[in-house]
Amino acid sequence: MTMTWVCSVLGGVLIVVALRDIYATLWHPRGVGTVCRWVFDVMWRGAARIRRRGRALGLAGPVGMVATVVLWSAMIVVGWALIYFPHMPAGFYFASSLQPSLSSDPIAALYLSLVTVATLGYGDITPAYPALRLVMPLQALMGFVLFTAAISWVLQIYPALIRRRSAARSVYLLASTDSSEVAATGESSVACALLDGVTDALITVDLDLEQYGETYFFRESESGQSLAAVLSYVPHLAKAGQGSTAMEVRRAAVRLDEQVRWLTGHLDERYLHNGGSCEQICAAFAADHRHQNWRP
């Protein structure tokens, strides 16, 4: 009896932790999955130690997603196997072709858990106890949820990455054409549109990063598509706009400056832990993604 309770509690804890992490990663407003974040941290730090760091870091994000889904699956499978294990073999009916006495109870429990979570339904091992008959469909439902969650995660992450690359490309083009002069001395309507466009793009990036925190660990190899490489130009652009003689341009520049400080504060709090100024955080962001920091 003690063995049954211990295994059931351990299995239940693993299942609850996995489900909680799936919810926190995919659907919580701040994307606070503990297991997911740990996996991505390990992948990122491990890739940073490899000699060809840039290429390795580029794989950290995709590999981290695969590793996280595998770990979620393993926690659910092992958790349910621990629940089944104390009831093997007496609590189940075995097909006539199987010989329970010749098989290992842990292996049989793990096999049953894998088949159930994959919703294969071979039917060679079926529960004899009423309680087990009730809980096994729950595991099959969890398997369906896990499969759906993995697909949903991909469909959520990559549009967010595209929006970040789009924002980075816009800032890169502004930096490469020295648009700070337009913000400082150009026509007010044009300068306001330029500054507000960058502000809107950074707001989208900031909200995406808050919702999908794991996007931080996706590195773009091209500096023209990397926000880490070009973000330091934004404070320079905002400072140029604040020197304009037009009040509406100065107000637009203040909005941009406030948003870039908000974004860098978010980056520093959750990932960089630099504690410096906005410009220093931008430089740390570029260094962490192995890019040259933009300098005026």
C-alpha positions as CSV (number, residue, x, y, z in Angstrom):
1,M,0.0,0.0,0.0
2,T,2.8,2.4,0.9
3,M,4.5,1.7,-2.5
4,T,1.3,2.4,-4.3
5,W,0.9,5.8,-2.6
6,V,4.5,6.8,-3.1
7,C,4.5,6.0,-6.8
8,S,1.1,7.6,-7.3
9,V,2.2,10.8,-5.6
10,L,5.5,11.0,-7.5
11,G,3.7,10.3,-10.7
12,G,1.1,12.9,-10.0
13,V,3.7,15.5,-9.2
14,L,5.5,14.9,-12.5
15,I,2.2,15.2,-14.4
16,V,1.1,18.4,-12.7
17,V,4.5,20.0,-13.2
18,A,4.5,19.2,-16.9
19,L,0.9,20.5,-17.4
20,R,1.6,23.6,-15.4
21,D,4.7,24.3,-17.5
22,I,2.8,23.8,-20.7
23,Y,0.1,26.2,-19.6
24,A,2.6,28.8,-18.3
25,T,4.7,28.7,-21.5
26,L,1.9,28.8,-24.1
27,W,-1.0,30.5,-22.5
28,H,0.1,32.5,-19.5
29,P,0.2,36.3,-20.3
30,R,3.9,36.5,-19.2
31,G,5.1,33.1,-20.5
32,V,6.7,31.9,-17.2
33,G,7.3,28.2,-17.8
34,T,10.0,27.2,-15.4
35,V,11.0,23.9,-17.1
36,C,10.9,25.6,-20.5
37,R,13.1,28.5,-19.3
38,W,15.6,26.1,-17.7
39,V,15.9,24.1,-20.9
40,F,16.5,27.2,-23.0
41,D,19.0,28.6,-20.5
42,V,21.0,25.3,-20.6
43,M,20.9,25.3,-24.5
44,W,22.0,28.9,-24.7
45,R,24.8,28.6,-22.2
46,G,26.0,25.4,-23.7
47,A,26.0,26.9,-27.3
48,A,27.9,29.9,-26.0
49,R,30.8,27.6,-25.0
50,I,31.2,26.1,-28.4
51,R,34.0,27.5,-30.5
52,R,31.8,28.5,-33.5
53,R,29.4,30.3,-31.1
54,G,27.4,32.2,-33.7
55,R,26.3,29.1,-35.6
56,A,25.7,27.2,-32.3
57,L,23.6,30.0,-30.8
58,G,21.5,30.0,-34.0
59,L,20.5,26.4,-33.2
60,A,19.8,27.0,-29.5
61,G,16.3,28.2,-30.0
62,P,15.0,25.5,-32.3
63,V,16.8,22.7,-30.4
64,G,15.4,24.2,-27.2
65,M,11.9,23.9,-28.5
66,V,12.4,20.2,-29.4
67,A,14.1,19.4,-26.1
68,T,11.3,21.1,-24.2
69,V,8.6,19.2,-25.9
70,V,10.5,15.9,-25.4
71,L,11.0,16.7,-21.7
72,W,7.3,17.5,-21.3
73,S,6.4,14.2,-23.0
74,A,8.9,12.3,-20.8
75,M,7.5,13.8,-17.6
76,I,3.9,12.9,-18.6
77,V,4.9,9.4,-19.7
78,V,7.0,8.6,-16.7
79,G,4.4,10.1,-14.4
80,W,1.6,7.9,-15.6
81,A,4.0,4.9,-15.7
82,L,4.6,5.4,-12.0
83,I,0.9,5.4,-11.4
84,Y,0.4,2.2,-13.3
85,F,3.5,0.4,-11.9
86,P,2.2,-0.6,-8.5
87,H,-0.8,-2.2,-10.1
88,M,1.2,-4.4,-12.5
89,P,0.3,-7.1,-13.4
90,A,-2.8,-7.8,-11.2
91,G,-4.6,-4.6,-12.1
92,F,-4.6,-5.2,-15.8
93,Y,-5.8,-7.8,-18.4
94,F,-3.1,-8.9,-20.8
95,A,-3.8,-10.2,-24.3
96,S,-3.4,-14.0,-24.8
97,S,-0.1,-13.5,-26.7
98,L,1.5,-11.7,-23.8
99,Q,3.1,-13.4,-20.8
100,P,3.1,-11.0,-17.9
101,S,5.2,-13.4,-15.8
102,L,8.1,-13.1,-18.3
103,S,8.0,-9.3,-18.5
104,S,9.3,-6.6,-16.3
105,D,6.6,-4.6,-14.4
106,P,8.3,-1.2,-14.9
107,I,8.8,-1.9,-18.6
108,A,5.2,-3.0,-19.0
109,A,4.0,0.2,-17.1
110,L,6.2,2.4,-19.3
111,Y,5.0,0.7,-22.5
112,L,1.4,1.1,-21.5
113,S,2.0,4.8,-20.7
114,L,3.7,5.4,-24.0
115,V,0.9,3.7,-26.0
116,T,-1.8,5.6,-24.1
117,V,-0.2,9.0,-24.4
118,A,0.3,8.4,-28.1
119,T,-3.4,7.4,-28.4
120,L,-2.4,4.3,-30.3
121,G,-4.9,2.1,-28.4
122,Y,-3.4,-1.4,-29.2
123,G,-5.6,-3.0,-26.6
124,D,-3.0,-5.6,-25.6
125,I,-3.0,-4.3,-22.0
126,T,-6.3,-3.1,-20.6
127,P,-7.2,-2.0,-17.0
128,A,-9.1,-4.4,-14.7
129,Y,-9.7,-2.0,-11.9
130,P,-12.6,0.6,-12.3
131,A,-10.4,3.4,-11.1
132,L,-7.7,2.7,-13.7
133,R,-10.4,2.5,-16.4
134,L,-11.4,6.1,-15.5
135,V,-7.9,7.5,-15.4
136,M,-6.5,6.0,-18.6
137,P,-8.7,8.1,-20.9
138,L,-7.4,11.1,-19.1
139,Q,-3.9,10.3,-20.1
140,A,-5.0,9.8,-23.7
141,L,-6.6,13.3,-23.5
142,M,-3.3,14.7,-22.1
143,G,-1.5,13.2,-25.1
144,F,-3.8,15.0,-27.4
145,V,-3.3,18.2,-25.5
146,L,0.5,17.8,-25.7
147,F,0.4,17.2,-29.4
148,T,-1.8,20.2,-29.9
149,A,0.4,22.4,-27.6
150,A,3.5,21.5,-29.6
151,I,1.9,22.6,-32.9
152,S,0.4,25.7,-31.3
153,W,3.8,26.7,-29.9
154,V,5.4,26.7,-33.3
155,L,2.5,28.7,-34.8
156,Q,2.9,31.3,-32.0
157,I,6.7,31.6,-31.9
158,Y,7.6,32.0,-35.5
159,P,5.2,34.9,-36.3
160,A,6.7,36.7,-33.3
161,L,10.2,36.1,-34.6
162,I,9.1,37.5,-38.0
163,R,7.8,40.6,-36.4
164,R,11.1,41.1,-34.5
165,R,13.1,40.6,-37.7
166,S,10.9,43.1,-39.4
167,A,11.4,45.7,-36.7
168,A,15.2,45.0,-36.8
169,R,15.3,45.5,-40.6
170,S,13.5,48.8,-40.3
171,V,15.9,50.1,-37.6
172,Y,18.9,48.8,-39.7
173,L,17.7,50.7,-42.8
174,L,17.2,53.8,-40.7
175,A,20.7,53.5,-39.2
176,S,22.3,52.7,-42.6
177,T,20.8,55.9,-44.1
178,D,21.6,58.1,-41.1
179,S,17.9,58.9,-40.5
180,S,18.7,60.7,-37.3
181,E,19.2,63.9,-39.4
182,V,15.6,63.5,-40.6
183,A,14.4,63.3,-37.0
184,A,16.4,66.3,-36.0
185,T,15.9,68.7,-38.9
186,G,13.4,67.2,-41.2
187,E,9.8,68.2,-41.8
188,S,7.8,67.6,-38.6
189,S,5.2,65.3,-40.1
190,V,7.9,63.1,-41.7
191,A,10.0,63.0,-38.6
192,C,7.0,62.2,-36.4
193,A,5.9,59.4,-38.7
194,L,9.5,58.0,-38.6
195,L,9.8,58.1,-34.8
196,D,6.3,56.8,-34.2
197,G,6.9,53.9,-36.6
198,V,9.9,52.8,-34.7
199,T,8.0,53.2,-31.4
200,D,5.1,51.0,-32.7
201,A,7.5,48.3,-33.9
202,L,9.3,48.2,-30.5
203,I,6.0,48.0,-28.6
204,T,5.1,44.9,-30.7
205,V,8.6,43.4,-30.0
206,D,8.3,44.1,-26.3
207,L,4.8,42.6,-26.0
208,D,5.9,39.5,-28.0
209,L,8.9,39.1,-25.8
210,E,6.8,39.3,-22.6
211,Q,4.3,36.7,-23.9
212,Y,6.9,34.4,-25.6
213,G,10.0,34.9,-23.6
214,E,11.8,31.9,-25.3
215,T,12.0,34.0,-28.5
216,Y,15.0,35.7,-26.8
217,F,17.0,32.6,-27.4
218,F,16.5,32.6,-31.2
219,R,19.6,34.3,-32.8
220,E,19.6,35.8,-36.2
221,S,22.9,35.4,-38.1
222,E,22.5,38.5,-40.2
223,S,22.9,41.8,-38.4
224,G,20.3,43.4,-40.7
225,Q,17.7,41.1,-39.2
226,S,19.0,41.1,-35.6
227,L,17.4,43.5,-33.1
228,A,20.4,42.8,-30.9
229,A,22.7,44.3,-33.4
230,V,20.8,47.5,-34.2
231,L,18.9,48.3,-31.0
232,S,21.6,50.7,-29.8
233,Y,20.8,53.0,-32.7
234,V,17.3,53.7,-31.3
235,P,18.5,55.8,-28.3
236,H,20.6,57.8,-30.7
237,L,17.6,58.3,-33.0
238,A,15.4,59.4,-30.0
239,K,18.1,61.8,-28.8
240,A,18.3,63.4,-32.3
241,G,14.5,63.8,-32.4
242,Q,14.6,65.5,-28.9
243,G,16.8,68.2,-30.5
244,S,14.2,69.1,-33.0
245,T,12.7,72.6,-33.0
246,A,9.2,71.2,-33.6
247,M,7.3,70.3,-30.4
248,E,5.4,67.4,-31.9
249,V,8.7,65.8,-33.0
250,R,10.2,66.2,-29.5
251,R,7.1,64.5,-28.1
252,A,7.4,61.6,-30.5
253,A,11.1,61.3,-29.6
254,V,10.2,61.2,-25.9
255,R,7.7,58.4,-26.6
256,L,10.4,56.5,-28.5
257,D,12.9,57.0,-25.7
258,E,10.4,55.8,-23.1
259,Q,9.6,52.7,-25.1
260,V,13.3,51.7,-25.8
261,R,14.0,52.1,-22.1
262,W,11.0,49.9,-21.3
263,L,12.2,47.3,-23.7
264,T,15.8,47.3,-22.4
265,G,14.6,47.2,-18.9
266,H,12.6,44.1,-19.7
267,L,15.7,42.5,-21.4
268,D,17.9,43.3,-18.4
269,E,15.4,42.1,-15.8
270,R,14.7,38.7,-17.4
271,Y,17.9,37.9,-19.4
272,L,21.0,40.1,-19.1
273,H,21.1,41.3,-15.5
274,N,23.4,44.1,-16.5
275,G,22.0,46.8,-14.3
276,G,23.5,49.6,-16.5
277,S,22.1,52.4,-18.6
278,C,20.0,51.9,-21.7
279,E,23.0,52.1,-23.9
280,Q,24.9,49.6,-21.8
281,I,22.0,47.1,-21.9
282,C,21.9,47.5,-25.7
283,A,25.6,46.7,-25.8
284,A,25.1,43.7,-23.5
285,F,22.2,42.5,-25.7
286,A,24.4,42.6,-28.8
287,A,27.3,40.8,-27.0
288,D,25.0,38.1,-25.7
289,H,23.8,37.4,-29.3
290,R,27.4,37.6,-30.6
291,H,26.9,40.7,-32.8
292,Q,28.8,43.9,-33.1
293,N,27.1,46.7,-31.3
294,W,26.0,49.6,-33.5
295,R,28.0,52.8,-32.8
296,P,27.2,56.3,-34.1
